[in-house]
Amino acid sequence: MTRARIVGVGAHAPKRVLTNADLEKMVETSDEWIVQRTGIRQRHIADEGEATSDLAVKAAQQALERANLVPEDVEFIVVGTTTPDMIFPSVGNIVQHRLGARRAGSVDMLAACAGSVYSLATGVQFVQTGKYRRVLCIGAETLSKITDLRTGARASSSPTPPARSSWRRPRRTAASSTSTCTRTASTGSCSTCRPVARVIRPRRRPSPSGCTTPR
């Protein structure tokens, strides 16, 4: 069976940052309370005129560059999001148009927190079945637009995550991708759901001669 691999990853987050100190001025909370429960000291907030598709396009452009591909190479685009710009056209349609990926079909996956995972799984299956060779999988949100910052507990943990995108094409290796939230004591900054990708090669076993051969 044809396997899929990640050949390029891109990310983009809004420039505006909302710190715990900023939240202390808006709601009854404290930096200590937030950090103890979430580990977060700051989060990114989308500007009023900044849409989900804006983040997705910038992440996709970075993934293209890192994969040494051009928009015409894209055959399908899958976007996982809970906060689309509008009901239709979908974020995928908008990304396809703005990238200039004229050959690509596109679709949104509205599956809440699992949206980016479903976009990844869908892209991998298209590649493994031989339907497409190159699929752009994106997870993008502007949750700050639907978050009431006056409700302390929710406001402390509902940022606008960075948009993520990655490219996959057939190869006889398997790839797995997991989104993790890394919060370090040294920086105290949340790199919200930054993607981590690993390429897993076929297992090797020793041959009678002592060298290794693919299983």
Secondary structure, DSSP 8 states (H G I E B T S, - for coil): --EEEEEEEEEE--S-EEEHHHHHTTSS--HHHHHHHH--SEEE---TT--HHHHHHHHHHHHHHHHT--GGG--EEEEE-SS-SSSSS-HHHHHHHHHT-TT-EEEEE--GGGHHHHHHHHHHHHHHTTS-S-EEEEE---GGGG--TTSHHHHHH-----EEEEEEEEESSEEEEEEEEEE-TTT--EEEEEEEEEEE---EEE-TTS-EEE-
